[in-house]
Each structure stands twice: as structure tokens, then as C-alpha cells.
């Protein structure tokens, strides 16, 4: 029975990559920064066959520094109409294959590329919003792959909420019902 809910998780995550208005398109990614949790919203760009999540970020961002110090991350997805929450715990890895990174870079629009060509790093203070300079010759684009090792599914419903934790053993997933 747990397998049917696992299929739902996969389908919803895939929808988040292909449907621009799907609630899973944007999710919260949490890292640890000097022992303090930091959360930010990121865009789900792709999901691989092993359920790894692909996101893009600026190489100079705080999340990159956080992941270099501690690659354990948490991703939180919420579907308000279905009252469904999915939490993914895993390890963030930097994609280092230059050809793969270039393929991802080529797949994004010129408008979106502006996010990765600012002369100053994200989070740098500026005098006004229009004071951002760009350098198209020098992009700071990083592809992150979040490799899950635990996935929790929570379905809010009556008469009983439903919660299942899936843990990865080698290449397979095992589900266990939990008290919601």
C-alpha cells in the first residue's frame, strides 16, 4: 500500500518540473549556517530517475557556502489544494561535469541568466534596487543535485491524517506508516 503513495510523490514532483503553476515548482530548501537553520525558496528544475532534485544557484550564494560546510539539506513542498506535504532529507552535491552544467545553462532564458551574471554576490548591500551591474562574460552558475535518503509524505484528511516515511536502502525505498 505504501508503494501507491510513493507513486503519488513521484508524479507530483515531476509535475513540479513541467507545470509552471504547480505548487511543487517552488519549494523551501533548508541548510545549516554556523549551526543556524537557513531557508530559502528555490525552483525545482528537474527530477532524475533516482529522485534526485536539480536546482540552480549563484556560485557565490550563502547556500553554496552552507552546503560546502555541511551537505545535509531539507526540502519542503506543500500542495495547498491537496493538503499534501512532502519533506525530503538528503545530501546536496555540486554538479561538476562541465558539459552537464553547460547543458543546464543553455536551457535557461536570457532573462533568467541575469540572475547569475551580477557583478556583486547575492546578499551584498546596494544603495538602490537599480544599482545592480551585470557582466555577461562572467557567470556564477551552479547546478545542485539533492540526493534524497529520506522522504516523508503527509496527507491532511479526515477522518485520519496519513503520514508515511520512506527510507532509502541501497537503491530501493522502504515505506513505514507513522503517526501524523
N, C-alpha and C positions, 0 to 999 in steps of 0.2 A: 504494500500500500504506500510506503514511503516513496517508492520509485515514481508514482504518478505525480506527487508534489515536486519531486526533483525535475521532472519534465516541465512543469509549470515554471519553475525558476529559470531553467534554460531558455524557454520560449520568451519569457518577459525580458530577460537580459538581451537576447537577440533583438527583440522589438526595440529596446532602448538604443541599439546601434543603427537601426534602419528607419525608424519612425521619428521624425524631428520633434513631434509633440508628445511622445511617450514620456511618462513621468520618470522612467529609469534613464533617460538621456543624460540627465544631470544628477549627480549623486554627491554625498558628502564623503570626503576622504580625510581620515584622521591619521596623524603621525605624532611622534613624541619629540619635543624640542626641549632639551635640558630638563627632562622629567615632567614637562607640562604638555598636556594634550593640545594639539592644534588641529582645527578642522577648516576645510575649505571645500567649496563646490568645484567639481571638475566635470568634464564632458566625457561620457563613455564613447570612445571612438570605434572600438572593435572588441569582440569576444572570440577567443581562439577555441579550438576543439577541446582543449583540456580545461576550459572555463576560465582561463586567464583573461584579465581585463586589460585593455590597452587605453592609456590616456596620454595626452601631450602636456608638456610644461616648459617653462623657460628654464634653461640650464642654471641660471643664477637665482632661482627662487628659493625661498625658505624650505619648501617641501623637499627639494633636492638635497639641501644640506641635512635636513632631518633624516632622510632615508639613508644617506651615506653613513650617518651615525647609528641608525637603528632601522633596518629594513622592514620591521614588522609594522603593518598598517591595518586599518579597519575601514571598510567601505559600507555605507549605509544607503539603501534605496527604499523609497516609500511610494506606494501607489495609492493616492487618496480615494479614488473611486472604488477600488477593490479592497481597501483597508488591509493592504498587504505590505509587510516589511521584510526586507532581505538584508541580512548583515553578512558580510564576507570578511573573514580574517585571513591574512596571508602575508606573503613577503613581496615587497616591491623590488623589482630588478630593472636596471637600466639596459635598454636595448643598445648594444654596441656595434652590431653589424651595420656598417656604413651604407651598404646597399639597401637594407631594410629601412633604415632611418630616412634615406633619400626617397624611397617609395612613399613613405608616410608624408614627408614634406611636400612631395609633388601632388599629393591627393588633396591638400587644403587650398582654399581660395586665397587670392592675393590679399583680400581684406583681412582674413584670419591670420595671414602671415605677419601682419603688422604687429601682432601681439608678441612676436619673437625677435623683432629687429629694433627694439628700443635701445637707445644708447646707454640709458641708465637701467639698472636692475629693478625688478619688481619690488615695491615697498620703499623705494628711495623717495625722500621728500622732494617736492617741487613747489614752486610758487603759485602755479595755477594749472588747471587741467589741460590747457592748450600748450603748456611748456614741455611737452614730450617731443624729443627729437628721435629720428629714426635713421638707421644705417642699413640699407638693403643688402650691402655687401657682407655683413657680419651678423648671421642669425644665431640665436641662442636656443635652439630647438632640441628638446629631449623627449624621447619616447619611453614611457614607463610601462612595464608589464607587471601586473599584480597577480601573482600566482597564489590561488587560494588553497588553504589547508583545512578551513572550517567554514561552513555556510549554515546560517540559521534562517529558517523560514517561519514567519509569524503571520497568521491569518486571524484577523479580528472578526468574529462572527458569533451569533447566538444560535443555540444556547451555550455553546462552548467554543472558546478561542482554541486555535490549533498552533502548536509550536513543534518544530522538528529541527534537530541539529544533525548536520551531515559532516562527517569527518573523513578525510582522505587517507587511505591506506594504500601505499604504492601508487597505483593508477586508478583505483576504484574508490567509490564513495559508499559509506555506510550511514544510513539514517537511523535516528533514535527519537521517538516521541518524547516530549518534555512537558512539564507543567508550564503553561503560558505565563 
